[in-house]
């Protein structure tokens, strides 16, 4: 099987809210230094929701009630060949102190008015806005 036959890959992310702020991670892997939602690969036999919950805990130490399907976001590049479909789930913080671990350089709870000051990976702004609407924030 060629590399292109193995694409697209499925990922999952979590858009978590606490006290009117959204949890963001700063990526420690390419695209290095950009801000994103906690997330990563969906493993074989794992649901996308379970992957979002697992990645949230691994990358930030946070547990949340992910009750809303925010959407499916795709990132496609020609060179190098890259195609991810990312299932995003939104919800409210349950417990855990946010700290950077695993694939994160930093974590931060960010108010909506502060979002314009950060550089994001593709689709994150749209996912945050949709989650905010769906969750009523």
C-alpha positions as CSV (number, residue, x, y, z in Angstrom):
1,X,0.0,0.0,0.0
2,X,1.4,3.4,-0.9
3,X,1.4,6.4,1.4
4,X,-1.4,8.1,-0.6
5,X,-3.6,5.0,-0.2
6,X,-3.3,5.4,3.6
7,X,-4.8,8.9,3.4
8,X,-7.0,10.4,4.8
9,X,-6.3,9.8,8.5
10,X,-8.8,10.3,11.2
11,X,-8.2,12.6,14.1
12,X,-10.3,14.0,17.0
13,X,-10.2,17.2,19.0
14,X,-11.8,18.7,22.1
15,X,-13.1,22.2,22.4
16,X,-13.4,22.6,26.1
17,X,-14.9,25.6,28.0
18,X,-14.4,26.8,31.6
19,X,-15.6,30.1,33.0
20,X,-16.1,31.6,29.5
21,X,-12.7,30.6,28.3
22,X,-11.6,27.9,25.8
23,X,-8.7,25.6,26.4
24,X,-5.9,25.8,23.8
25,X,-2.6,24.0,23.4
26,X,0.5,25.2,21.7
27,X,1.8,22.5,19.5
28,X,5.2,20.8,20.2
29,X,5.0,19.0,16.8
30,X,4.6,20.5,13.3
31,X,3.2,22.9,12.7
32,X,5.4,23.8,15.7
33,X,4.3,26.7,18.0
34,X,0.9,27.2,16.5
35,X,-2.2,27.1,18.8
36,X,-4.7,24.3,18.5
37,X,-7.4,22.4,20.3
38,X,-6.2,19.4,22.2
39,X,-6.4,16.4,19.9
40,X,-4.7,13.7,17.9
41,X,-5.1,10.4,16.1
42,X,-8.0,8.0,16.5
43,X,-6.6,4.6,17.3
44,X,-7.9,1.3,15.8
45,X,-11.0,0.2,17.7
46,X,-11.5,3.6,19.4
47,X,-14.4,5.9,18.7
48,X,-13.6,9.5,17.7
49,X,-15.3,10.7,20.9
50,X,-13.1,8.4,23.0
51,X,-10.0,9.6,21.2
52,X,-11.0,13.3,21.8
53,X,-11.4,12.5,25.6
54,X,-8.1,10.6,25.7
55,X,-6.1,13.2,23.8
56,X,-7.6,16.0,26.0
57,X,-6.3,14.2,29.1
58,X,-2.9,13.2,27.6
59,X,-2.1,16.7,26.3
60,X,-3.6,18.9,29.0
61,X,-4.5,16.9,32.1
62,X,-8.1,18.0,31.8
63,X,-11.3,15.9,31.8
64,X,-14.5,17.4,30.3
65,X,-18.0,16.4,29.4
66,X,-17.9,16.4,25.6
67,X,-21.6,16.6,24.8
68,X,-21.7,18.4,21.4
69,X,-20.4,17.2,18.0
70,X,-18.9,20.5,16.7
71,X,-18.1,19.2,13.2
72,X,-15.7,17.4,10.9
73,X,-12.8,19.6,9.7
74,X,-10.4,18.6,7.0
75,X,-6.8,19.7,6.4
76,X,-5.5,18.7,2.9
77,X,-2.1,19.5,1.4
78,X,-0.6,18.4,-1.8
79,X,3.1,18.7,-0.9
80,X,3.9,16.8,1.1
81,X,0.8,14.7,0.8
82,X,-1.3,15.2,3.9
83,X,-5.0,14.7,4.6
84,X,-6.6,14.7,8.0
85,X,-10.3,14.5,8.8
86,X,-10.7,15.8,12.4
87,X,-13.9,15.1,14.4
88,X,-14.3,18.0,16.9
89,X,-16.3,17.6,20.1
90,X,-17.3,20.4,22.4
91,X,-18.1,20.5,26.1
92,X,-17.5,21.8,29.6
93,X,-14.5,21.3,31.9
94,X,-15.1,18.8,34.6
95,X,-11.8,18.6,36.5
96,X,-8.1,18.7,36.1
97,X,-5.5,21.5,36.2
98,X,-4.5,22.4,32.6
99,X,-0.8,21.8,32.0
100,X,1.3,21.1,29.0
101,X,2.3,17.4,28.5
102,X,2.7,15.0,25.6
103,X,2.5,16.9,22.3
104,X,2.0,20.4,23.9
105,X,4.5,23.2,24.6
106,X,1.9,25.2,26.6
107,X,-1.7,25.2,27.6
108,X,-3.9,28.3,28.1
109,X,-7.5,29.1,28.9
110,X,-8.3,31.9,26.4
111,X,-11.2,34.4,26.4
112,X,-12.9,34.9,23.1
113,X,-11.7,38.5,22.8
114,X,-8.1,37.2,23.1
115,X,-8.3,34.7,20.2
116,X,-7.2,37.3,17.5
117,X,-3.8,37.6,19.2
118,X,-2.9,33.9,18.6
119,X,-1.7,32.0,15.5
120,X,-3.8,28.9,14.9
121,X,-3.6,25.7,12.8
122,X,-6.3,25.5,10.1
123,X,-10.0,25.4,11.1
124,X,-9.5,26.1,14.8
125,X,-11.2,29.5,14.8
126,X,-14.2,28.0,13.0
127,X,-14.4,25.1,15.5
128,X,-14.2,27.4,18.5
129,X,-17.0,29.7,17.1
130,X,-19.3,26.7,16.3
131,X,-18.7,25.1,19.7
132,X,-19.4,28.4,21.4
133,X,-22.7,28.7,19.6
134,X,-23.7,25.0,20.2
135,X,-22.9,25.2,23.9
136,X,-24.5,28.6,24.3
137,X,-21.5,30.6,25.4
